[in-house]
Every structure is written in structure tokens, then in C-alpha cells.
Amino acid sequence: MIRNIIFDYGSVLIRTDCRRVYAPLFGSWEKANWFRTNIVDPEWIERLDRGDDYGECIAAQQAKYPDYAGAIALYDSRYTDFLVGEMPGMYRLLSQLRAEGYHLYGLSNYSHKIYDIQARASIFRLIEGQVISSDVHITKPNSLIYKHLLDRYDLKADECLFIDDRKANTDAAESVGIRAMVFPDIPFTRRQILEGVSKEYSDTTTPEPLAEFEKRLWKVLR
């Protein structure tokens, strides 16, 4: 029986997008998109998520791309402005799950900047406990981070359901005995990314991919 539901954060509970800051800075969406693809590279994000020293990571990337040193610095000073908002419909869903008696946890690859984001997003008040990769210096899909969560909160793997938007991460959860589901891609328009998604939108709107996911979720739980 599932008693505990574990959520990834990015693109599951919240949406962040650095183009919110970089598009106005560079004067075009296309240039911001190029920066996100080519300068904000996966290896750098992996270091931040793993909990390497944030200032040193910023400095290393600035040394690698000196022409963009000022823009890279904003990944520190303006990170909270990357927050687009809570994922539409998820505050309502988590509230319903808590009302049904399920315990909600978080397991996310994130730098320490997640704590600044959490201060601005009310959905995190519904989470009872969490493990953040940068705190434990382990990132998904390493199986050790899932075991760390289970041990920290004395959870039984077969009583947990993990939800993440990446199949590699759900596969890793299943490898340690946690049931898992892949969260669907919920598209955001350029306007929503640039202007932000209000809490009212999040509470009252259920995108079609989420509606289908909810049906599958309740089948698993019941």
C-alpha cells in the first residue's frame, strides 16, 4: 500500500527558466535561448546540483566564457527571478493528496538556491520532508540518494511512490524498490515564461497532460 508520495521539484512542482532574466538582458528570446543551451551547460549544472562551492562554480564558468562573465554572475544574484511559478494544478493536487492522508516528500537535484525558491512558492508548505542533492552531495539517478531519503524519514520503499519528469530517475527509484511514475511534459508559452504564472492560474487550471496523469495516479493509489 502506498503511504508516501515523493516529488521531484523542477518541472513537477515548480517551473524555473533563466530566459526570464536573460531575454530582457540580451534583447531577444533567441539570444537567451542560445545562452541557456550553450553557456548553461549540463556539466556546470551537475556541479551546482552536486553541491560544489557555488562561488567557485560561477568563477569557473566565467573563466571558461569570459565574454559572458556578467551574465553568468546573474545565475547567483538573480536566481530567484528565474522562477516562473508553481506548475499549474499541482497545488490543488498536493492538497488533495494530503487531505486523503498521504505523506508528501521531496527529492530533487538542486543547488542551495532551492531554499530561496521555496521561500517564494507556497506549494512547498505541503511537503513534510525533503532531500536536496546539493546538501548530500549525491545527484539522481544515483541510487544512494533514494536510500538516503528512505533512511532519513524511516520510510519503507514498497510504501512509496516517486514522481519525476525524467525516466532515468524513475528507473533508479524502481531499482531500490520504490514504485515510480514519469511526470508529463507541461508546455509553457513564451509569454507565460516571461510574465510568470500566477498562483491563481496554478490553483484553477489543469492542463490536459496533468489531467491524464492524475487519472493514472489515482489508479495506482487506489
N, CA, C and O of each residue as an XYZ file, in Angstrom:
888
protein
N       0.839     -1.206      0.000
C       0.000      0.000      0.000
C       0.873      1.254      0.000
O       1.809      1.368      0.791
N       0.561      2.182     -0.883
C       1.305      3.434     -0.951
C       0.838      4.371      0.161
O      -0.348      4.680      0.281
N       1.793      4.811      0.966
C       1.502      5.761      2.040
C       2.240      7.096      1.835
O       1.832      8.130      2.366
N       3.312      7.054      1.071
C       4.175      8.219      0.914
C       4.394      8.517     -0.569
O       4.665      7.614     -1.361
N       4.275      9.778     -0.930
C       4.494     10.183     -2.320
C       5.652     11.175     -2.342
O       5.636     12.190     -1.646
N       6.649     10.861     -3.151
C       7.874     11.640     -3.223
C       7.907     12.378     -4.559
O       7.754     11.765     -5.616
N       8.105     13.680     -4.510
C       8.074     14.502     -5.718
C       9.446     15.092     -6.044
O      10.157     15.579     -5.165
N       9.793     15.038     -7.310
C      10.848     15.888     -7.831
C      10.297     17.320     -7.809
O       9.086     17.509     -7.691
N      11.160     18.315     -7.921
C      10.705     19.694     -7.862
C      10.627     20.373     -9.229
O       9.549     20.784     -9.660
N      11.761     20.490     -9.906
C      11.784     21.199    -11.175
C      10.943     20.536    -12.249
O      11.110     19.350    -12.532
N      10.036     21.300    -12.851
C       9.112     20.841    -13.901
C       8.090     19.833    -13.388
O       7.388     19.199    -14.176
N       8.008     19.686    -12.073
C       6.965     18.859    -11.457
C       6.143     19.722    -10.491
O       4.924     19.819    -10.636
N       6.791     20.339     -9.524
C       6.076     21.236     -8.609
C       6.233     22.699     -9.014
O       5.321     23.505     -8.833
N       7.393     23.028     -9.561
C       7.650     24.420     -9.971
C       8.283     24.433    -11.352
O       8.794     23.423    -11.835
N       8.236     25.605    -11.973
C       8.928     25.803    -13.242
C       9.868     26.994    -13.077
O       9.439     28.085    -12.700
N      11.137     26.779    -13.359
C      12.084     27.889    -13.429
C      12.636     27.956    -14.848
O      12.707     26.946    -15.547
N      13.022     29.149    -15.260
C      13.556     29.313    -16.614
C      14.424     30.566    -16.630
O      13.931     31.676    -16.426
N      15.711     30.381    -16.872
C      16.628     31.518    -16.826
C      16.358     32.534    -17.928
O      16.819     33.672    -17.839
N      15.619     32.145    -18.966
C      15.329     33.076    -20.054
C      14.447     34.232    -19.592
O      14.376     35.259    -20.267
N      13.781     34.081    -18.461
C      13.008     35.197    -17.891
C      13.912     36.401    -17.635
O      13.501     37.549    -17.801
N      15.138     36.121    -17.231
C      16.103     37.186    -16.935
C      16.948     37.524    -18.156
O      17.217     38.694    -18.427
N      17.363     36.501    -18.888
C      18.319     36.728    -19.970
C      17.690     37.305    -21.238
O      18.372     38.004    -21.988
N      16.427     37.037    -21.493
C      15.804     37.628    -22.690
C      15.788     39.151    -22.622
O      16.173     39.798    -23.596
N      15.359     39.752    -21.509
C      15.440     41.219    -21.428
C      16.892     41.715    -21.446
O      17.180     42.768    -22.013
N      17.797     40.961    -20.830
C      19.193     41.383    -20.781
C      19.814     41.421    -22.173
O      20.484     42.390    -22.532
N      19.591     40.365    -22.957
C      20.191     40.270    -24.291
C      19.359     40.947    -25.374
O      19.833     41.167    -26.489
N      18.110     41.275    -25.035
C      17.267     41.956    -26.004
C      16.528     41.047    -26.954
O      15.835     41.527    -27.852
N      16.657     39.736    -26.779
C      15.904     38.822    -27.631
C      15.781     37.452    -26.978
O      16.652     37.012    -26.228
N      14.676     36.799    -27.288
C      14.427     35.441    -26.810
C      15.440     34.467    -27.408
O      15.909     33.554    -26.729
N      15.768     34.665    -28.663
C      16.677     33.764    -29.361
C      18.071     33.783    -28.723
O      18.691     32.730    -28.569
N      18.561     34.949    -28.357
C      19.879     35.043    -27.719
C      19.850     34.407    -26.326
O      20.811     33.758    -25.912
N      18.744     34.599    -25.613
C      18.615     33.983    -24.296
C      18.564     32.466    -24.416
O      19.124     31.744    -23.591
N      17.889     31.999    -25.447
C      17.797     30.556    -25.682
C      19.175     29.980    -26.011
O      19.524     28.894    -25.546
N      19.952     30.702    -26.805
C      21.313     30.278    -27.132
C      22.172     30.214    -25.878
O      22.932     29.264    -25.690
N      22.053     31.220    -25.023
C      22.830     31.263    -23.779
C      22.485     30.065    -22.900
O      23.379     29.417    -22.354
N      21.210     29.773    -22.761
C      20.788     28.646    -21.928
C      21.311     27.320    -22.478
O      21.675     26.428    -21.712
N      21.346     27.194    -23.782
C      21.773     25.950    -24.414
C      23.283     25.777    -24.405
O      23.778     24.665    -24.222
N      24.017     26.862    -24.600
C      25.462     26.762    -24.810
C      26.319     27.168    -23.619
O      27.418     26.639    -23.454
N      25.856     28.082    -22.795
C      26.643     28.546    -21.652
C      26.228     27.841    -20.371
O      27.075     27.463    -19.562
N      24.937     27.666    -20.190
C      24.433     26.948    -19.008
C      24.464     25.454    -19.352
O      23.419     24.833    -19.545
N      25.652     24.895    -19.424
C      25.796     23.530    -19.922
C      25.525     22.503    -18.827
O      25.636     22.811    -17.640
N      25.171     21.283    -19.227
C      24.794     20.239    -18.257
C      25.879     19.924    -17.229
O      25.566     19.636    -16.074
N      27.144     19.975    -17.633
C      28.228     19.677    -16.704
C      28.295     20.705    -15.577
O      28.560     20.362    -14.425
N      28.056     21.957    -15.920
C      28.064     23.017    -14.913
C      26.891     22.853    -13.947
O      27.059     22.956    -12.731
N      25.716     22.599    -14.490
C      24.542     22.401    -13.639
C      24.736     21.188    -12.732
O      24.307     21.204    -11.578
N      25.374     20.146    -13.238
C      25.653     18.973    -12.417
C      26.521     19.338    -11.222
O      26.287     18.848    -10.117
N      27.511     20.184    -11.426
C      28.369     20.616    -10.315
C      27.573     21.409     -9.284
O      27.736     21.207     -8.080
N      26.718     22.305     -9.753
C      25.893     23.092     -8.829
C      24.949     22.186     -8.047
O      24.800     22.333     -6.834
N      24.316     21.252     -8.745
C      23.383     20.334     -8.092
C      24.084     19.412     -7.100
O      23.494     18.996     -6.102
N      25.339     19.099     -7.380
C      26.096     18.203     -6.515
C      26.575     18.911     -5.245
O      27.046     18.273     -4.304
N      26.448     20.219     -5.235
C      26.827     20.960     -4.038
C      28.259     21.438     -4.037
O      28.792     21.786     -2.984
N      28.901     21.464     -5.209
C      30.229     22.084     -5.278
C      30.090     23.557     -4.894
O      29.012     24.136     -5.027
N      31.169     24.154     -4.424
C      31.113     25.537     -3.972
C      30.508     26.439     -5.061
O      31.010     26.495     -6.184
N      29.439     27.132     -4.716
C      28.687     27.891     -5.719
C      29.529     29.009     -6.327
O      29.552     29.195     -7.544
N      30.216     29.744     -5.467
C      31.044     30.835     -5.967
C      32.140     30.351     -6.879
O      32.442     30.988     -7.888
N      32.747     29.216     -6.528
C      33.799     28.663     -7.371
C      33.244     28.195     -8.715
O      33.901     28.333     -9.747
N      32.038     27.646     -8.696
C      31.406     27.213     -9.951
C      31.119     28.402    -10.856
O      31.335     28.341    -12.066
N      30.633     29.479    -10.262
C      30.374     30.691    -11.040
C      31.683     31.192    -11.651
O      31.740     31.497    -12.842
N      32.726     31.274    -10.836
C      34.013     31.785    -11.305
C      34.589     30.908    -12.413
O      35.154     31.423    -13.378
N      34.451     29.600    -12.284
C      34.978     28.681    -13.294
C      34.268     28.869    -14.630
O      34.892     28.827    -15.690
N      32.962     29.076    -14.563
C      32.210     29.270    -15.803
C      32.535     30.632    -16.432
O      32.579     30.771    -17.654
N      32.759     31.622    -15.578
C      33.150     32.937    -16.099
C      34.516     32.876    -16.774
O      34.747     33.534    -17.789
N      35.420     32.079    -16.201
C      36.746     31.917    -16.812
C      36.644     31.180    -18.146
O      37.409     31.440    -19.075
N      35.698     30.268    -18.223
C      35.500     29.486    -19.442
C      34.865     30.330    -20.547
O      35.183     30.179    -21.727
N      33.951     31.232    -20.133
C      33.250     32.085    -21.094
C      33.358     33.547    -20.649
O      32.367     34.134    -20.214
N      34.542     34.132    -20.753
C      34.753     35.486    -20.210
C      33.862     36.564    -20.835
O      33.549     37.558    -20.180
N      33.459     36.380    -22.073
C      32.590     37.377    -22.709
C      31.207     37.432    -22.062
O      30.463     38.395    -22.249
N      30.873     36.395    -21.304
C      29.550     36.321    -20.665
C      29.655     36.346    -19.136
O      28.738     35.921    -18.434
N      30.774     36.843    -18.641
C      31.002     36.831    -17.195
C      29.890     37.543    -16.428
O      29.433     37.053    -15.396
N      29.455     38.694    -16.929
C      28.398     39.441    -16.239
C      27.084     38.694    -16.234
O      26.379     38.671    -15.226
N      26.755     38.086    -17.352
C      25.511     37.327    -17.433
C      25.557     36.088    -16.537
O      24.563     35.743    -15.899
N      26.693     35.433    -16.491
C      26.838     34.240    -15.654
C      26.666     34.601    -14.180
O      26.114     33.820    -13.405
N      27.140     35.789    -13.795
C      27.006     36.227    -12.399
C      25.550     36.296    -11.961
O      25.250     36.141    -10.778
N      24.639     36.530    -12.912
C      23.217     36.620    -12.574
C      22.648     35.265    -12.157
O      21.583     35.200    -11.542
N      23.355     34.183    -12.489
C      22.911     32.863    -12.039
C      23.005     32.741    -10.524
O      22.463     31.814     -9.923
N      23.708     33.702     -9.920
C      23.773     33.784     -8.464
C      22.870     34.903     -7.958
O      21.959     34.666     -7.165
N      23.131     36.127     -8.424
C      22.454     37.291     -7.845
C      20.970     37.388     -8.176
O      20.208     37.997     -7.425
N      20.547     36.789     -9.303
C      19.139     36.912     -9.685
C      18.461     35.556     -9.876
O      17.486     35.445    -10.620
N      18.972     34.536     -9.209
C      18.424     33.201     -9.432
C      16.932     33.118     -9.111
O      16.185     32.466     -9.840
N      16.493     33.757     -8.048
C      15.074     33.657     -7.685
C      14.171     34.250     -8.763
O      12.995     33.896     -8.850
N      14.708     35.142     -9.578
C      13.908     35.715    -10.661
C      13.697     34.733    -11.805
O      12.915     35.003    -12.716
N      14.385     33.599    -11.767
C      14.152     32.548    -12.765
C      12.819     31.846    -12.532
O      12.316     31.165    -13.426
N      12.243     32.002    -11.343
C      11.002     31.289    -11.011
C       9.845     31.789    -11.869
O       9.464     32.958    -11.806
N       9.297     30.889    -12.665
C       8.106     31.187    -13.460
C       6.872     31.070    -12.581
O       5.973     31.908    -12.651
N       6.827     30.033    -11.752
C       5.705     29.831    -10.850
C       5.524     28.361    -10.522
O       6.296     27.506    -10.957
N       4.493     28.089     -9.750
C       4.137     26.705     -9.455
C       3.537     26.064    -10.699
O       2.882     26.735    -11.497
N       3.761     24.776    -10.860
C       3.194     24.091    -12.015
C       1.671     24.109    -11.915
O       1.116     23.787    -10.864
N       0.999     24.479    -12.988
C      -0.462     24.592    -12.960
C      -1.126     23.316    -12.458
O      -0.848     22.216    -12.937
N      -2.012     23.494    -11.481
C      -2.792     22.382    -10.958
C      -2.140     21.584     -9.857
O      -2.800     20.759     -9.225
N      -0.842     21.808     -9.603
C      -0.154     20.940     -8.650
C      -0.436     21.288     -7.192
O      -0.449     20.400     -6.339
N      -0.658     22.551     -6.897
C      -1.012     22.893     -5.507
C      -2.327     22.213     -5.129
O      -2.471     21.673     -4.032
N      -3.264     22.249     -6.044
C      -4.549     21.594     -5.790
C      -4.371     20.092     -5.612
O      -4.954     19.503     -4.702
N      -3.566     19.465     -6.478
C      -3.370     18.022     -6.396
C      -2.697     17.630     -5.090
O      -3.128     16.679     -4.438
N      -1.655     18.341     -4.699
C      -0.963     18.002     -3.452
C      -1.855     18.218     -2.242
O      -1.802     17.459     -1.274
N      -2.671     19.256     -2.305
C      -3.608     19.494     -1.193
C      -4.593     18.336     -1.067
O      -4.926     17.901      0.036
N      -5.046     17.851     -2.204
C      -5.973     16.724     -2.201
C      -5.297     15.462     -1.665
O      -5.897     14.716     -0.890
N      -4.070     15.227     -2.070
C      -3.342     14.047     -1.586
C      -3.151     14.105     -0.075
O      -3.309     13.094      0.609
N      -2.817     15.268      0.444
C      -2.660     15.401      1.899
C      -3.983     15.184      2.610
O      -4.029     14.565      3.673
N      -5.058     15.693      2.022
C      -6.380     15.506      2.625
C      -6.759     14.033      2.653
O      -7.512     13.602      3.526
N      -6.245     13.261      1.706
C      -6.513     11.823      1.645
C      -5.617     11.036      2.598
O      -5.770      9.822      2.734
N      -4.685     11.721      3.256
C      -3.845     11.062      4.250
C      -2.469     10.639      3.781
O      -1.740      9.984      4.526
N      -2.094     11.002      2.553
C      -0.764     10.642      2.065
C       0.282     11.608      2.616
O       0.017     12.796      2.799
N       1.471     11.075      2.876
C       2.594     11.899      3.322
C       3.407     12.301      2.095
O       3.684     11.469      1.231
N       3.789     13.576      2.018
C       4.431     14.113      0.826
C       5.873     14.516      1.120
O       6.155     15.211      2.096
N       6.773     14.064      0.260
C       8.192     14.347      0.416
C       8.774     14.880     -0.884
O       8.174     14.748     -1.951
N       9.949     15.481     -0.778
C      10.634     15.980     -1.957
C      11.998     15.332     -2.109
O      12.689     15.074     -1.124
N      12.377     15.073     -3.348
C      13.703     14.543     -3.670
C      14.136     15.202     -4.975
O      13.618     14.877     -6.043
N      15.083     16.125     -4.885
C      15.370     16.948     -6.052
C      16.857     17.216     -6.231
O      17.596     17.423     -5.268
N      17.272     17.207     -7.488
C      18.599     17.692     -7.842
C      18.531     19.210     -7.900
O      17.898     19.780     -8.789
N      19.184     19.856     -6.952
C      19.121     21.316     -6.906
C      20.295     21.861     -6.116
O      20.782     21.221     -5.184
N      20.746     23.048     -6.494
C      21.737     23.755     -5.694
C      21.049     24.320     -4.445
O      19.841     24.164     -4.261
N      21.839     24.975     -3.596
C      21.258     25.563     -2.391
C      20.272     26.677     -2.716
O      19.558     27.143     -1.828
N      20.220     27.114     -3.978
C      19.281     28.167     -4.366
C      17.826     27.718     -4.227
O      16.921     28.553     -4.241
N      17.591     26.419     -4.094
C      16.217     25.938     -3.928
C      15.580     26.537     -2.687
O      14.365     26.731     -2.657
N      16.370     26.836     -1.662
C      15.784     27.378     -0.442
C      15.248     28.794     -0.662
O      14.255     29.181     -0.045
N      15.884     29.557     -1.522
C      15.354     30.873     -1.884
C      14.068     30.734     -2.687
O      13.126     31.505     -2.508
N      14.039     29.743     -3.576
C      12.833     29.489     -4.365
C      11.692     29.040     -3.463
O      10.554     29.479     -3.627
N      11.996     28.171     -2.517
C      10.946     27.655     -1.632
C      10.298     28.752     -0.809
O       9.118     28.663     -0.468
N      11.054     29.777     -0.492
C      10.502     30.892      0.282
C       9.470     31.672     -0.521
O       8.690     32.436      0.049
N       9.458     31.487     -1.848
C       8.558     32.253     -2.708
C       7.420     31.417     -3.292
O       6.570     31.946     -4.008
N       7.397     30.128     -2.995
C       6.379     29.252     -3.587
C       5.648     28.498     -2.475
O       6.247     27.678     -1.780
N       4.377     28.773     -2.314
C       3.616     28.218     -1.194
C       3.420     26.710     -1.282
O       3.107     26.076     -0.275
N       3.599     26.120     -2.470
C       3.389     24.686     -2.616
C       4.325     23.893     -1.717
O       3.999     22.774     -1.319
N       5.479     24.455     -1.393
C       6.441     23.723     -0.573
C       5.993     23.582      0.877
O       6.558     22.780      1.622
N       4.994     24.345      1.283
C       4.456     24.182      2.635
C       3.729     22.852      2.794
O       3.475     22.399      3.911
N       3.399     22.235      1.670
C       2.693     20.955      1.706
C       3.652     19.764      1.797
O       3.218     18.626      1.971
N       4.959     20.033      1.680
C       5.967     18.984      1.727
C       6.425     18.782      3.169
O       6.763     19.743      3.861
N       6.436     17.517      3.621
C       6.766     17.214      5.012
C       8.257     17.020      5.262
O       8.731     17.219      6.381
N       8.982     16.643      4.248
C      10.409     16.423      4.393
C      11.042     16.328      3.020
O      10.354     16.075      2.031
N      12.350     16.531      2.954
C      12.984     16.529      1.643
C      14.454     16.160      1.743
O      15.073     16.258      2.802
N      14.995     15.732      0.605
C      16.428     15.567      0.430
C      16.808     16.329     -0.838
O      16.260     16.083     -1.912
N      17.746     17.249     -0.697
C      18.240     18.051     -1.806
C      19.655     17.588     -2.146
O      20.497     17.428     -1.262
N      19.901     17.378     -3.426
C      21.176     16.794     -3.861
C      22.390     17.573     -3.364
O      23.384     16.971     -2.957
N      22.323     18.898     -3.391
C      23.481     19.693     -3.000
C      23.797     19.580     -1.511
O      24.926     19.833     -1.093
N      22.800     19.200     -0.709
C      23.030     19.014      0.726
C      23.764     17.713      1.020
O      24.565     17.639      1.952
N      23.485     16.686      0.219
C      24.074     15.363      0.489
C      25.179     15.016     -0.512
O      25.814     13.967     -0.406
N      25.403     15.900     -1.479
C      26.463     15.725     -2.482
C      26.289     14.440     -3.295
O      27.260     13.776     -3.660
N      25.041     14.116     -3.563
C      24.695     12.980     -4.419
C      23.553     13.448     -5.312
O      22.619     14.094     -4.837
N      23.620     13.128     -6.594
C      22.548     13.509     -7.505
C      21.834     12.279     -8.053
O      22.428     11.212     -8.210
N      20.553     12.453     -8.337
C      19.827     11.434     -9.095
C      20.468     11.322    -10.470
O      20.888     12.339    -11.021
N      20.560     10.141    -11.040
C      19.899      8.903    -10.633
C      20.739      7.955     -9.771
O      20.467      6.754     -9.755
N      21.734      8.451     -9.065
C      22.489      7.594     -8.150
C      21.541      7.002     -7.108
O      20.816      7.737     -6.437
N      21.546      5.690     -6.975
C      20.598      5.025     -6.086
C      20.782      5.430     -4.625
O      19.854      5.302     -3.826
N      21.965      5.914     -4.272
C      22.231      6.259     -2.872
C      21.345      7.406     -2.381
O      21.013      7.468     -1.197
N      20.962      8.310     -3.280
C      20.157      9.448     -2.820
C      18.742      9.008     -2.456
O      18.118      9.592     -1.570
N      18.235      7.980     -3.138
C      16.906      7.452     -2.807
C      16.960      6.747     -1.449
O      16.062      6.897     -0.620
N      18.014      5.987     -1.243
C      18.182      5.293      0.035
C      18.361      6.292      1.169
O      17.919      6.054      2.293
N      19.014      7.416      0.867
C      19.205      8.452      1.877
C      17.854      8.998      2.338
O      17.632      9.194      3.533
N      16.969      9.239      1.398
C      15.632      9.730      1.754
C      14.883      8.708      2.596
O      14.279      9.058      3.609
N      14.920      7.453      2.181
C      14.226      6.406      2.928
C      14.762      6.320      4.356
O      13.987      6.204      5.306
N      16.076      6.376      4.506
C      16.683      6.266      5.835
C      16.386      7.490      6.691
O      16.115      7.365      7.886
N      16.437      8.672      6.083
C      16.238      9.901      6.862
C      14.854      9.954      7.491
O      14.696     10.418      8.621
N      13.851      9.479      6.758
C      12.475      9.584      7.257
C      11.873      8.232      7.637
O      10.667      8.111      7.854
N      12.737      7.218      7.713
C      12.313      5.879      8.133
C      11.138      5.388      7.296
O      10.119      4.949      7.829
N      11.295      5.469      5.981
C      10.248      5.063      5.055
C      10.555      3.679      4.491
O      11.718      3.309      4.326
N       9.504      2.920      4.197
C       9.657      1.626      3.542
C       9.487      1.827      2.035
O       8.528      2.456      1.586
N      10.422      1.290      1.272
C      10.420      1.516     -0.172
C       9.108      1.102     -0.815
O       8.606      1.798     -1.698
N       8.540     -0.030     -0.383
C       7.325     -0.531     -1.026
C       6.075      0.241     -0.621
O       4.978     -0.063     -1.089
N       6.236      1.244      0.252
C       5.116      2.103      0.636
C       5.253      3.489      0.013
O       4.526      4.418      0.365
N       6.208      3.614     -0.927
C       6.490      4.920     -1.526
C       6.230      4.918     -3.030
O       6.396      3.908     -3.713
N       5.822      6.074     -3.512
C       5.673      6.324     -4.941
C       6.481      7.569     -5.265
O       6.337      8.600     -4.609
N       7.330      7.471     -6.276
C       8.186      8.586     -6.676
C       7.730      9.134     -8.018
O       7.440      8.373     -8.941
N       7.668     10.464     -8.123
C       7.222     11.131     -9.350
C       8.299     12.090     -9.812
O       8.712     12.984     -9.073
N       8.752     11.894    -11.047
C       9.843     12.702    -11.611
C       9.588     12.850    -13.107
O       8.938     12.003    -13.719
N      10.099     13.926    -13.689
C       9.878     14.141    -15.119
C      10.922     13.448    -15.997
O      10.844     13.532    -17.222
N      11.899     12.762    -15.389
C      12.933     12.073    -16.162
C      12.893     10.574    -15.879
O      12.934     10.138    -14.729
N      12.810      9.800    -16.962
C      12.687      8.352    -16.817
C      13.914      7.731    -16.151
O      13.789      6.758    -15.407
N      15.089      8.283    -16.412
C      16.288      7.737    -15.765
C      16.165      7.794    -14.248
O      16.643      6.904    -13.545
N      15.525      8.838    -13.754
C      15.353      8.985    -12.309
C      14.275      8.059    -11.755
O      14.412      7.534    -10.650
N      13.201      7.857    -12.522
C      12.169      6.924    -12.043
C      12.678      5.488    -12.121
O      12.340      4.664    -11.272
N      13.488      5.184    -13.134
C      14.074      3.839    -13.222
C      14.975      3.567    -12.017
O      14.977      2.465    -11.470
N      15.735      4.578    -11.611
C      16.626      4.417    -10.462
C      15.832      4.205     -9.180
O      16.232      3.418     -8.321
N      14.714      4.902     -9.049
C      13.855      4.700     -7.873
C      13.339      3.269     -7.821
O      13.324      2.637     -6.765
N      12.921      2.772     -8.969
C      12.400      1.410     -9.018
C      13.478      0.378     -8.711
O      13.176     -0.711     -8.224
N      14.730      0.717     -8.992
C      15.829     -0.215     -8.720
C      16.046     -0.434     -7.225
O      16.647     -1.432     -6.825
N      15.560      0.496     -6.396
C      15.677      0.314     -4.947
C      14.329     -0.050     -4.321
O      14.175     -0.005     -3.101
N      13.363     -0.407     -5.155
C      12.090     -0.897     -4.652
C      10.993      0.120     -4.502
O       9.937     -0.187     -3.947
N      11.220      1.341     -4.990
C      10.205      2.392     -4.915
C       9.413      2.398     -6.219
O       9.994      2.436     -7.304
N       8.109      2.362     -6.112
C       7.296      2.470     -7.315
C       7.432      3.881     -7.871
O       7.606      4.830     -7.107
N       7.356      4.034     -9.198
C       7.623      5.352     -9.776
C       6.750      5.618    -10.986
O       6.302      4.700    -11.672
N       6.521      6.904    -11.228
C       5.780      7.364    -12.392
C       6.518      8.547    -13.017
O       7.091      9.381    -12.315
N       6.492      8.603    -14.346
C       7.091      9.732    -15.057
C       6.053     10.837    -15.198
O       4.950     10.613    -15.696
N       6.423     12.026    -14.752
C       5.526     13.174    -14.843
C       5.539     13.709    -16.271
O       6.598     13.759    -16.897
N       4.383     14.110    -16.798
C       4.321     14.548    -18.196
C       4.925     15.927    -18.416
O       5.026     16.736    -17.493
N       5.319     16.172    -19.639
C       5.775     17.499    -20.011
C       4.567     18.425    -20.115
O       3.613     18.125    -20.832
N       4.606     19.534    -19.410
C       3.529     20.523    -19.469
C       4.104     21.775    -20.129
O       4.905     22.484    -19.520
N       3.706     22.046    -21.357
C       4.312     23.167    -22.091
C       3.908     24.528    -21.525
O       2.789     24.729    -21.052
N       4.853     25.439    -21.594
C       4.612     26.825    -21.209
C       4.856     27.696    -22.435
O       5.797     27.458    -23.192
N       4.024     28.690    -22.627
C       4.244     29.618    -23.730
C       5.365     30.584    -23.371
O       5.721     30.738    -22.203
N       5.909     31.228    -24.387
C       6.946     32.232    -24.139
C       6.398     33.340    -23.234
O       7.101     33.829    -22.350
N       5.169     33.722    -23.456
C       4.573     34.790    -22.645
C       4.467     34.364    -21.182
O       4.762     35.154    -20.285
N       4.046     33.115    -20.932
C       3.947     32.642    -19.550
C       5.308     32.622    -18.873
O       5.428     32.956    -17.694
N       6.334     32.229    -19.623
C       7.681     32.188    -19.054
C       8.165     33.587    -18.710
O       8.727     33.808    -17.637
N       7.952     34.517    -19.605
C       8.452     35.875    -19.395
C       7.648     36.644    -18.354
O       8.211     37.420    -17.582
N       6.334     36.431    -18.331
C       5.481     37.197    -17.415
C       5.254     36.474    -16.086
O       4.861     37.092    -15.097
N       5.501     35.165    -16.069
C       5.276     34.400    -14.848
C       3.876     33.839    -14.798
O       2.957     34.345    -15.441
N       3.731     32.780    -14.020
C       2.423     32.138    -13.849
C       1.958     32.421    -12.431
O       2.640     32.083    -11.463
N       0.814     33.032    -12.317
C       0.315     33.430    -11.005
C      -0.177     32.225    -10.220
O      -0.475     31.181    -10.800
N      -0.263     32.369     -8.893
C      -0.777     31.300     -8.044
C      -2.218     30.981     -8.413
O      -2.633     29.823     -8.366
N      -2.989     32.017     -8.783
C      -4.379     31.792     -9.144
C      -4.464     30.878    -10.375
O      -5.313     29.988    -10.435
N      -3.599     31.099    -11.332
C      -3.562     30.234    -12.517
C      -3.223     28.811    -12.102
O      -3.846     27.858    -12.569
N      -2.245     28.671    -11.233
C      -1.827     27.343    -10.802
C      -2.948     26.603    -10.089
O      -3.116     25.398    -10.275
N      -3.706     27.308     -9.284
C      -4.752     26.673     -8.484
C      -5.968     26.269     -9.310
O      -6.627     25.277     -8.998
N      -6.267     27.019    -10.347
C      -7.544     26.806    -11.022
C      -7.432     26.100    -12.363
O      -8.443     25.701    -12.941
N      -6.216     25.942    -12.861
C      -6.041     25.387    -14.201
C      -5.430     23.992    -14.138
O      -4.459     23.761    -13.416
N      -6.005     23.070    -14.896
C      -5.456     21.732    -15.010
C      -5.143     21.470    -16.473
O      -6.050     21.177    -17.252
N      -3.864     21.569    -16.867
C      -3.523     21.278    -18.261
C      -3.879     19.836    -18.605
O      -3.907     18.962    -17.739
N      -4.148     19.608    -19.877
C      -4.566     18.267    -20.301
C      -3.563     17.175    -19.921
O      -3.989     16.119    -19.453
N      -2.247     17.377    -20.098
C      -1.313     16.323    -19.687
C      -1.402     15.991    -18.202
O      -1.244     14.834    -17.812
N      -1.657     17.011    -17.366
C      -1.791     16.755    -15.936
C      -3.082     16.010    -15.637
O      -3.099     15.126    -14.780
N      -4.149     16.348    -16.320
C      -5.420     15.662    -16.108
C      -5.275     14.171    -16.395
O      -5.788     13.341    -15.645
N      -4.578     13.829    -17.480
C      -4.357     12.425    -17.811
C      -3.462     11.762    -16.775
O      -3.693     10.615    -16.390
N      -2.441     12.485    -16.325
C      -1.549     11.947    -15.304
C      -2.310     11.666    -14.008
O      -2.110     10.629    -13.376
N      -3.176     12.586    -13.622
C      -3.953     12.403    -12.389
C      -4.791     11.134    -12.440
O      -4.890     10.415    -11.446
N      -5.386     10.858    -13.572
C      -6.185      9.642    -13.710
C      -5.331      8.410    -13.440
O      -5.745      7.499    -12.723
N      -4.135      8.394    -14.022
C      -3.235      7.260    -13.819
C      -2.758      7.192    -12.377
O      -2.612      6.107    -11.813
N      -2.518      8.343    -11.788
C      -2.055      8.397    -10.404
C      -3.077      7.808     -9.450
O      -2.730      6.988     -8.600
N      -4.320      8.211     -9.577
C      -5.349      7.715     -8.661
C      -5.594      6.226     -8.856
O      -5.971      5.538     -7.907
N      -5.386      5.707    -10.077
C      -5.493      4.264    -10.299
C      -4.419      3.513     -9.531
O      -4.664      2.448     -8.965
N      -3.214      4.096     -9.525
C      -2.107      3.482     -8.784
C      -2.388      3.507     -7.283
O      -2.130      2.528     -6.583
N      -2.910      4.610     -6.799
C      -3.110      4.776     -5.366
C      -4.295      3.997     -4.840
O      -4.339      3.653     -3.659
N      -5.263      3.711     -5.711
C      -6.483      3.062     -5.223
C      -6.673      1.669     -5.815
O      -7.653      0.994     -5.502
